[in-house]
């Protein structure tokens, strides 16, 4: 499950900002996963320490799989960078892969 956390500076953005739905659509395509296993969280922050030029910080946590090699991740990060650049933002991207045998989650029933 790719968990994609998008952090952006609070307030108006001259170029607008992509919706969670549009980010979700892009990420499911980039990560080649069903919509049901991709989670997008967008958070506005009043302040942050940032790398010069960045307007968005993206933290991705995804399951380690055989096809998620260093070169494959580099391609995915380039695609994510392009998506945000087209939408008027410079993205600083971090990807962390985890061992799926150590994953536990629980969704309570209504």
PLY file of the C-alpha trace (Angstrom):
ply
format ascii 1.0
element vertex 110
property float x
property float y
property float z
element edge 109
property int vertex1
property int vertex2
end_header
0.00 0.00 0.00
1.63 3.22 -0.99
0.92 5.79 1.70
1.61 9.17 0.13
1.91 12.12 2.50
2.03 15.48 0.75
3.11 18.43 2.85
2.63 21.95 1.57
2.93 25.41 3.00
-0.42 26.74 4.25
-2.11 29.57 2.42
-2.88 30.40 -1.18
-0.63 29.08 -3.91
-0.20 31.15 -7.06
-0.54 28.01 -9.19
-3.31 26.43 -7.14
-2.81 22.93 -5.79
-3.85 19.51 -7.11
-6.74 17.84 -5.31
-6.32 14.65 -3.31
-8.35 12.89 -6.01
-5.99 14.00 -8.79
-2.92 13.04 -6.73
-4.57 9.66 -5.98
-5.23 9.04 -9.67
-1.63 9.88 -10.58
-0.14 7.75 -7.79
-2.20 4.64 -8.58
-0.96 4.88 -12.16
2.68 5.56 -11.21
2.78 2.79 -8.58
0.61 0.44 -10.70
-1.69 -0.41 -7.79
-5.47 -0.63 -7.41
-7.19 2.51 -6.13
-8.17 0.69 -2.93
-4.57 0.22 -1.78
-3.26 3.75 -2.30
-3.81 6.37 0.42
-3.21 10.09 -0.08
-2.87 12.54 2.79
-2.36 16.23 2.05
-1.39 18.44 4.95
-0.90 22.18 5.07
1.85 23.41 7.37
2.21 26.96 8.71
6.00 26.74 8.54
8.80 24.32 7.69
12.48 24.14 6.95
12.75 23.48 3.24
15.28 22.89 0.54
15.65 25.95 -1.66
13.02 25.97 -4.38
10.77 23.21 -3.08
7.10 23.99 -2.61
5.98 20.47 -1.72
7.51 17.69 0.40
6.32 14.19 -0.44
6.90 11.27 1.91
5.98 7.87 0.47
5.90 4.59 2.34
5.38 1.52 0.16
5.69 -2.23 0.36
9.06 -3.62 -0.74
8.56 -5.79 -3.82
10.94 -7.42 -6.28
10.11 -4.91 -9.01
10.72 -1.89 -6.76
14.44 -1.67 -7.34
16.56 1.47 -7.07
16.32 2.22 -10.81
12.54 1.56 -10.81
12.07 3.89 -7.83
14.09 6.57 -9.60
11.67 6.38 -12.55
8.66 6.60 -10.21
10.16 9.64 -8.46
10.75 11.32 -11.83
7.11 10.68 -12.75
5.94 12.13 -9.42
8.21 15.14 -9.90
6.76 15.67 -13.37
3.17 15.45 -12.10
3.81 18.15 -9.50
5.87 20.30 -11.90
3.00 20.26 -14.43
0.80 21.46 -11.56
3.22 24.31 -10.79
5.17 22.85 -7.87
8.72 21.71 -7.15
8.58 18.45 -5.18
11.15 17.13 -2.75
10.41 13.37 -2.72
11.33 10.69 -0.19
10.46 6.99 -0.63
10.76 4.37 2.08
10.09 0.69 1.39
9.02 -1.63 4.20
9.09 -5.39 4.73
5.48 -6.52 4.21
5.85 -9.34 6.77
6.17 -6.66 9.46
3.06 -4.71 8.42
-0.06 -4.73 10.59
-3.15 -2.62 10.13
-6.69 -2.53 11.43
-9.75 -0.78 10.09
-12.64 -0.84 12.56
-16.00 -2.03 11.31
-18.81 0.58 11.41
0 1
1 2
2 3
3 4
4 5
5 6
6 7
7 8
8 9
9 10
10 11
11 12
12 13
13 14
14 15
15 16
16 17
17 18
18 19
19 20
20 21
21 22
22 23
23 24
24 25
25 26
26 27
27 28
28 29
29 30
30 31
31 32
32 33
33 34
34 35
35 36
36 37
37 38
38 39
39 40
40 41
41 42
42 43
43 44
44 45
45 46
46 47
47 48
48 49
49 50
50 51
51 52
52 53
53 54
54 55
55 56
56 57
57 58
58 59
59 60
60 61
61 62
62 63
63 64
64 65
65 66
66 67
67 68
68 69
69 70
70 71
71 72
72 73
73 74
74 75
75 76
76 77
77 78
78 79
79 80
80 81
81 82
82 83
83 84
84 85
85 86
86 87
87 88
88 89
89 90
90 91
91 92
92 93
93 94
94 95
95 96
96 97
97 98
98 99
99 100
100 101
101 102
102 103
103 104
104 105
105 106
106 107
107 108
108 109
